């Protein structure tokens, strides 16, 4: 059976790097994706130079995907670009190091 093709939403930080390590255990990680806003001044990740060096050291192809479009929400832009990347690179999934609020353990009384 062929393992599923995965991409990692990669910002160069510890969370996405951990996601990469865990995903490699069960999937074929074929791509690192860094989503970059059109308004580059609002980029909240490590420097692109560092991210590119990390990708090179990891020997995994890396792409920058520009997001942000007039009249669309941030979420709409992400969803559209994720779908494009998934189709273009024949991916089964895109993994991120971000935690969903639904995944945060709740306190029990």
Secondary structure as GFF3:
##gff-version 3
##sequence-region A 1 109
A	DSSP	beta_strand	5	9	.	.	.	ID=ss1
A	DSSP	alpha_helix	14	24	.	.	.	ID=ss2
A	DSSP	beta_strand	28	37	.	.	.	ID=ss3
A	DSSP	three_ten_helix	40	42	.	.	.	ID=ss4
A	DSSP	alpha_helix	48	58	.	.	.	ID=ss5
A	DSSP	beta_strand	62	67	.	.	.	ID=ss6
A	DSSP	alpha_helix	74	88	.	.	.	ID=ss7
A	DSSP	beta_strand	93	95	.	.	.	ID=ss8
A	DSSP	three_ten_helix	101	103	.	.	.	ID=ss9
###
